[in-house]
């Protein structure tokens, strides 16, 4: 029996929906009306009516937010591959290292920022969005964070920036000084990610902070002047019931974040959870489904609307992750990276740059190595990869963009 996502197995179903609406001459797809898109999603792809309607709703809202395609600027991602601890479900590039190692990494990262900033200016490639992720960037102490932000501001032309995001995922890494540094540097959006508001679950998944720390983190962010705050919750965490999830969502709503991302727990190959129970996602499918449906209903009633969505392998219930926002606070970087019609320049260990060729509707990946020690040792090689894989390609990107405009 098919699930609510029918035969779709890809990560980016909203991208598929865009191709149905707008057509794609590269694979022979013709533009379709909304009624035709809905029919194809339901009858040919096997989606449930509510999932088809959700994709169409998100696609239409994204077009309002993006204000058109942008091939002559890029999203910039800067990775900080350190966390206080590794969560039970985590598979990201995340290390628990002493300050001496973090300092070595930052010295190399500053050099890459300087190089990328210079080459983006020289080639005319603008910066639309800037996203500092990880890991947990606020693992850096207040001096390291301020130096990183100062380096970005001095080395990159961010005069055309539409959005500047700092992940501050662990509430116990947030303090007023770090939030003040972020605000002073022009950060417009941060993520504070409790994942759950149940202390027992926080302990189980390896988060070394309390529920009270989450409230303190929100207070520090708001007092700094930062107004756009994302908050992540996960449906399907170990030993949590739908009632637990409902309680967490209620407490998060009381904090009043501008956007909330509801993740369905996915079993990642490199996580500790998959080693403990390789079929966890199957055992918790029904509970996760109930949580996701409840969350959608509550968030709509609270004035939030869905603005981006993606799926992963081995998700509980084969469900999805959905970002919900209040009007005017949708995360542009999140939309762009899932839409895959803009280049992404990714810096730091584990950074995966993606170069978009608009006329060919094609992405070329330019990776940095994941191991932070190897990244430090081979930094010159990482810079050369960007030179040949990104900056040498900018004239061709511009040419293809102009070709499309003339069609």
Protein Blocks (a to p, Z undefined) as FASTA:
>chain_A
ZZfklmafbfblmlmmmmmmnopaknopacddfklmmmmmmmmnopafklmmmmmmmmmm
mmmmnnpaafkbccdddddfbdfbdcfkbcbdcddddfklmmmmmmmmmmmmmmmmmmmm
mnopacfbdcddedjfklpcfklmmmmmmmmmmmpccklpcbdcddffblklgcfklmmm
mmmnopabdcddehpacfklmmmnopacdfklmmmmmmmmmmnopabdcddddehiehia
fklmmmmmmmmmmnopabdcdddddddfkbmklmmomklmmmmmmmmmmmmmmmmmmmmm
nopacfbdcddehiehiiaddddddehiacfklmmmmnopaccddedehiacddddfklo
pacdddddfblklmmmmmmmmmmmmmmmmmmmmmmmmmmmmmmmmZZ
